[in-house]
Amino acid sequence: MLLIQGTTGTNVKYLQYGLKIKCFNPKRTDGVFDANTTSALKRYQTFKRLTADGKADELTWATLKEDIKLIQASLQAKGYYTGNIDGIAGNKTYNSLIHFQLDNGLASDGMAGNATLGKLYDMSGTKIIPNFSSDGVLKEMVENMVCVALAEEFADRFEGLSETDRGKENYNKYLKWYPYQQGSPWCACFVSWCAYKAGILDIEGQARVVPRSVSVAAYCDYYIKNSRIGYPGKYIPKRGDVFILKKKWCFPRWYCNGI
């Protein structure tokens, strides 16, 4: 399916709702593919590193649908969306997002910006029983962890700390959450925090995918013990993997990890 400027119909409306939900506002959701829709689509394509030609081709559609599926799954896990996880951004998806925003004191604009995503992808207080079958729920929860981590680029990492501690090196809300001594290395703690927010930390009530630790070495031991570690040259990393960096000659050998 290819949609271009001048096209009209229901599929254009789905495209416009999807772009708006992803914060590339086409300024209309009436099914008329106009210059504003083209401009919004080009911005989305540029952001996703697609060919920014303003045409909704198969690859653009597939990319947008994957983005919307994640939002639908998160809204469903929170109890706001009851439709199919199909990546089609219709009225039900859009209105569910607005309902979520209203209930959480967010701007009810139907656009999933950083503030909305921060609350939407926070699964720490949601009772989820993951289904590890082919329905992809676990994959979606791992993607939630990735989105939580990405959202932190714009977040206040000193949230909850005293004014005297704000701005200090290696002081942050992640160490406070654990809790662990402020000023300590915190890369492992950050990964655990993101996993906790996504509902996949290895604790009671969550999916037990990522260890709870402030130690990079403990991460390595955990994945070796559970036969879930891949080595350079033998494993191709994918989105959502936890990586562990190693020094050849220095101690400690395992010194950093991330998502």
Salt bridges, closest charged atoms under 4 A:
ASP30 OD2 - ARG28 NH2 2.62
ASP34 OD2 - ARG28 NH1 2.82
GLU66 OE2 - LYS69 NZ 3.36
ASP67 OD1 - LYS48 NZ 3.31
ASP103 OD2 - HIS99 NE2 3.23
ASP122 OD2 - LYS197 NZ 3.08
GLU143 OE2 - ARG239 NH2 2.78
GLU152 OE1 - LYS173 NZ 3.01
ASP156 OD2 - ARG166 NH2 2.93
GLU159 OE1 - LYS173 NZ 3.53
ASP165 OD1 - LYS168 NZ 3.23
ASP202 OD1 - ARG208 NH1 2.67
GLU204 OE1 - ARG208 NH2 3.30
ASP241 OD1 - LYS238 NZ 3.51
